[in-house]
Structures are given as C-alpha cells and as structure tokens.
Amino acid sequence: MARVAMIGEEPRIRGFRVAGAIICPAADPAGARQAWRSLPADVAVVVVTAAAAAWLSVELARRPEVLPVVMPS
C-alpha cells in the first residue's frame, strides 16, 4: 500500500502525523535533501512546504514515481 510523506518545517507538518503521514522535518536545504533521500520506497505522494519545494526543486523532478504536492504558504 502506498504511503504519504511530508517534508518541511516541523511546525507546519507535525499535525499530519495523526492522519498517518510520514513526517520528515527539514529546517534547511540539506535537511530537506536528506529527508528526500531517506523516503521509503512505498511513498507515492510527498507533500512539501513552499520552502522545501524550493530546496528540492531538482530532486522532485528526478523521481517521477512520486507525486509532489506543494502546501500553500
């Protein structure tokens, strides 16, 4: 079964844990890239904050099997 992950600033994503999302806090570009690289293979959707989307712009395009969704700021 495919799962959903969240990458971004911890205060913006922490509440989604209750809904079953994998929470990957990232406070800077290096943290966002590390979170992206550590996603489990069964993740199909990654919701990212606007900042994380900017930090991961190249990485998001390189993994077509994962649907990236950007949270509104």
LUMSE-608303 format. One record per residue (C-alpha): residue number from 1; residue in three letters; x, y, z. Coordinates in steps of 0.25 Angstrom, whole numbers, plus 5000, padded with zeros to 4 digits. Example, Ala and Ser with C-alpha at 12.3 -4.5 7.8 and 13.67 -1.06 7.14 Angstrom:
// LUMSE-608303
ATOM  resi  resn  x  y  z
ATOM  1  Ala  5049  4982  5031
ATOM  2  Ser  5055  4996  5029
This chain:
// LUMSE-608303
ATOM  resi  resn  x  y  z
ATOM  1  Met  5000  5000  5000
ATOM  2  Ala  5005  5014  4996
ATOM  3  Arg  5008  5024  5007
ATOM  4  Val  5008  5039  5008
ATOM  5  Ala  5020  5047  5014
ATOM  6  Met  5022  5061  5018
ATOM  7  Ile  5035  5069  5017
ATOM  8  Gly  5037  5083  5022
ATOM  9  Glu  5038  5092  5034
ATOM  10  Glu  5033  5084  5046
ATOM  11  Pro  5022  5093  5052
ATOM  12  Arg  5015  5093  5038
ATOM  13  Ile  5015  5078  5036
ATOM  14  Arg  5015  5071  5050
ATOM  15  Gly  4999  5071  5051
ATOM  16  Phe  4999  5062  5039
ATOM  17  Arg  5005  5050  5047
ATOM  18  Val  4991  5048  5052
ATOM  19  Ala  4986  5045  5038
ATOM  20  Gly  4997  5035  5036
ATOM  21  Ala  5007  5042  5028
ATOM  22  Ile  5021  5040  5030
ATOM  23  Ile  5027  5053  5036
ATOM  24  Cys  5041  5058  5031
ATOM  25  Pro  5044  5071  5037
ATOM  26  Ala  5054  5079  5030
ATOM  27  Ala  5059  5093  5034
ATOM  28  Asp  5069  5096  5023
ATOM  29  Pro  5073  5091  5009
ATOM  30  Ala  5082  5080  5014
ATOM  31  Gly  5071  5074  5023
ATOM  32  Ala  5061  5074  5012
ATOM  33  Arg  5070  5067  5003
ATOM  34  Gln  5074  5057  5014
ATOM  35  Ala  5059  5055  5016
ATOM  36  Trp  5056  5053  5002
ATOM  37  Arg  5067  5042  5000
ATOM  38  Ser  5062  5035  5013
ATOM  39  Leu  5048  5033  5008
ATOM  40  Pro  5043  5018  5008
ATOM  41  Ala  5041  5012  4994
ATOM  42  Asp  5026  5011  4996
ATOM  43  Val  5024  5026  4997
ATOM  44  Ala  5015  5031  4986
ATOM  45  Val  5011  5045  4990
ATOM  46  Val  5021  5055  4996
ATOM  47  Val  5014  5068  5002
ATOM  48  Val  5025  5079  5003
ATOM  49  Thr  5024  5092  5009
ATOM  50  Ala  5027  5104  5000
ATOM  51  Ala  5041  5105  5005
ATOM  52  Ala  5044  5091  5004
ATOM  53  Ala  5039  5091  4989
ATOM  54  Ala  5049  5102  4986
ATOM  55  Trp  5060  5094  4993
ATOM  56  Leu  5056  5081  4986
ATOM  57  Ser  5053  5087  4972
ATOM  58  Val  5063  5078  4965
ATOM  59  Glu  5061  5065  4973
ATOM  60  Leu  5045  5066  4971
ATOM  61  Ala  5047  5065  4956
ATOM  62  Arg  5056  5053  4957
ATOM  63  Arg  5047  5043  4963
ATOM  64  Pro  5035  5042  4954
ATOM  65  Glu  5028  5031  4962
ATOM  66  Val  5026  5040  4974
ATOM  67  Leu  5015  5051  4972
ATOM  68  Pro  5020  5064  4979
ATOM  69  Val  5009  5073  4985
ATOM  70  Val  5013  5087  4990
ATOM  71  Met  5006  5093  5002
ATOM  72  Pro  5000  5107  5000
ATOM  73  Ser  5009  5117  5009
